[in-house]
Structure formats: structure tokens, C-alpha cells
């Protein structure tokens, strides 16, 4: 039994720590833990204790399964869905970088909150501030992944349960009334055939006011 790092092709040690042990049936197990030697040693210590107490095979699956394994299963299931190609696939590398080989049992409310805050502080690819609406969309994707994990029995509890406050409170719709000057310019800009329609809409339906409603982004269904 022990912890170690594998060497790359150039002979240098990699960044990931592994544990190496034999389970009670005599099967050798080599498992990637993560970049922390302390976490690898802690995991191995837990394994030794379970084997010593005869409880190794009682260990919960979420204590043996990494986030990457859940993510791989998720991608395999949803990669043909429309929403995967429009949003999810761009988010996968970010999730791998942040959670990666962390055990599912180690991801709780605080870890999700830390991730949300980090995403809010990370500028967009255009260098602009990331909106709360965008962060909510990203968190909704992550919640959907854990919901699937719960159905697949890879986790016993969804860390998003009773954690609605992980989402920013944003209005679902924004409305703005055109000013009187904007109404005049709108009418003047209309071609002759459209002016009567616009004027009728403004003065009869909206009492000299016109509203534009902006809907929030789509979020994958649970």
C-alpha cells in the first residue's frame, strides 16, 4: 500500500497523486486522487481502516467515485441533446478543472458556493463582468449533473438539495417604456405602410407607451 505520482513520458513526475492497495479479495486497486498528497494519504488511511474493520465493501459509492467519473457518465448520456452543443460542452472543461478528481462525497454546499463565487469573479472571454444570470445558468447545469448522478445512484444526496440560495435572485423579465421622444422617432423611422400599425399599437393598446420584454436564458430541464 502506498501513495505515488506517475511519471510522464519525459521521466518527470505528474501532478496527480495515486493510491495503490489490495482490497480484501486480493484485487489490486490503483486510484487517482488529485494534486494533494495529503488527500491521497487521508484516502489511503480511510481504506486501511475499513479493511482492518472488515467494512471495506460497505463503503458508499460516492466515497469511491470522483466528479470526473460522474461527468463522463453525464456527457455520454446528453451529448446528443441540443442544449449540450449550445452551452454544456463549453462548460465541461471548467468543471473538470475545478472539481476534477475530487470525490463526490467531498462536494457539499460550501464547495458549490466557492465555485459560484469564483465564476462570478471570472471575467467572460470578452473581458467583461460575468453576469449573475450567466452564473445561474452555469450552476443550473451543475445541478442537473448531480440530479442525474442521484438517479444513477452515484451519489446518495444531491448537494443542491435545500440550497436554492446558491442561485442569485434576478428578475425573470425586464421591461422598459419608450420615452415620448423615442416614440416619435420610432414612428418617423417607420415606412409608410407600417406607420398606421405602429401608431394604433401605441395609442390604443399601450396608452402612448410600448414595452419590450426580455426573457431569461434557457436552462436544461431536470
N, C-alpha and C positions, 0 to 999 in steps of 0.2 A: 504494500500500500504506500502511496505517496502522492505528492503534487509535483508537477513539472511543466515546463514550456517546451513546445515542439520547435525544432529548428527549421528555418526556411531553406530554400534551395541554395542560398549563398552561404549557409552554415551559421547564420545568425539566429538568435532566439526570437520567436514571435512575441506578440503582445498578450496572447491568451494563455491563462493557466488552466491546466487539466488535472483531474483526479484519476488515479489508477488504483483499482482494488478488485478483489474477487468477492462476489456475492456468496451467500450461504450454499448455493447449489454448485459452486465451483466455477461459475462463469466469470470471465474477466470483464470488467467494466472500465472503459476509458471515457470520461465525460468532460466536455469543455465547460468551464465555469465562467470565466471572464477575465478582465485585466487585473483583478485584485488577488494577490497571493493570500491575503488574509481571508477572503471569502472562500477560496479554494480549500484552505486548511480547515475553516469552520465547517464547510460541507463535508469534508472527509471525516472530521471529528464526529459529526452527526451520524454518518454512515457507520462508523466503528461502534458507536453507542447502540445503534439499532441492531446491528449484528450480534453484539455482546448480549443484548437483552432478548434476542430472538424475535424482534419485531420488524426486521428489515422489509419483509414483503407486505407489511401493513402501511408502509409509508404512502402518503397521499400522492396522487399523480401530479398534482400541482407543485409538489415539493421536488419532483423529478423532471418536470417539463419546463423548458425555457420559453421565453417570449418568442424567440425566433422560430421555434417549432410550431407554436400556435399561429404565427404569422404565415409560415409556409403553408399550413393547412388552409388558412383563410384565403390566401392568394389562389391556391389550387381550385377552391370552390367558386370564387367570384370573378375570376379573371375574364370570363366571357360576358359578364354583365356590363351594360352600357356605362354605368356610373364608375366602373373600375377604370376604364380608359380615359374618362373625362376628369377624374380627380384623384381616385385612390392610388393609382400606380405612382403618382408623383410624390405621394406621402410615405410610401413604403420605405425608401432609404432613410428618411428622417426617423421613422420608428425604429428601424434596425440600429441606427447609430445611438439612439438614446437608451433603448431598453435591451436590445441585443440578446445576450446570453443570461440575462437576469432571470432567475426562477420566477414563475408565475406567482408563487406563494409570497414572493418578496415585493410584489407590486400592490400597494394599497392606496388609500386616499392621499397620503402625503406625496407619494411618488407621482401620482396623477396631477396633483396640484402644482408640484415643482415643474412638471413637464408643460403644463398650461402656461405658467408664468414665463418659462423660458421661451416658448413660442411667441408669446405676446411681445417679448423684448427683442425678438429676432426680426430684423427688417425683411421686407419682401425682396425678391430678386431685382426689383426696380429701385431698391434703396429707400422705399417709403415705409412708413409705420404700418405694421400689421394690424388690421382692424380686429375688434372683438368679434365681429360677425365671422371673420375668416377663422379665428381661433376656435370658435364654437363649432364650425364645420369640421375642423380637424379633430376636435375632441369627440364629435359625434361618430366619426369614422372609427376612432379608437374604441369607443363604447360598443360599436357594432361588432368589432373583432372579439371583444370579451363576451358579448352576448352569444356569439357563435361558439366560443370556447366553452361556455356553460352548457349549451345544448349538446356539444360533443363530449362532455364530461372531462374536459381537460382542466377545468377549474371547478371548485365546489361552490364558489361565491363570486359574483361579478363585483369588482371593486367600485363600480359606478353605482351600485345599489345605494339608495338613500344619500346620493351625492349630487343632487341637482344644482347645488350652489357652485359646482365646478364649472358651470356654464355662465358666461356673462349675460346679464339681463339687457337685451337690446330690443327695441321696438320691431315688431314684425313688419310694420308698414310705415313709410314716411310720406307725409303729404305737405304740399306747398301750394298756396294760392298765388296765381299770377297777379301782379300789380296792375293798376289801371293802365299804366304806360305800356306794360308788356302785352296787355290785351289789345291795345291799339296797334302795336307793331305786328302782333300776330295776324290781325285782320288785314292790315296793309300788305303783309307778305303773301297772303293767300291769292291764288289765281282766281279770276272772276267766277268760275263755276263752283268754287269751294267756299267763297265768302258767305253766301246765304246760309250754308250749313253750319259754319263755324259761329256766325252771329246768332243763329237760332239756338245752338247748343249753349252758348254763353248766357244769353239773356233769358231764355225760357227755363232751362234745366238747372243752371247753376247760379242764377241771380247775379249776373255780371262777374262770376268767379268760376275758375276752372281748376280742377285739382289733378295732379299726377300722382299715382300710387306706385311705389317701387316695392316689389316683392322680395323677400329674403332668398338666399341661395338654397338649392335643393340639398337635402341630407338623405343618405341612404336609409331606407326603412329598416326597422328592427326585424 
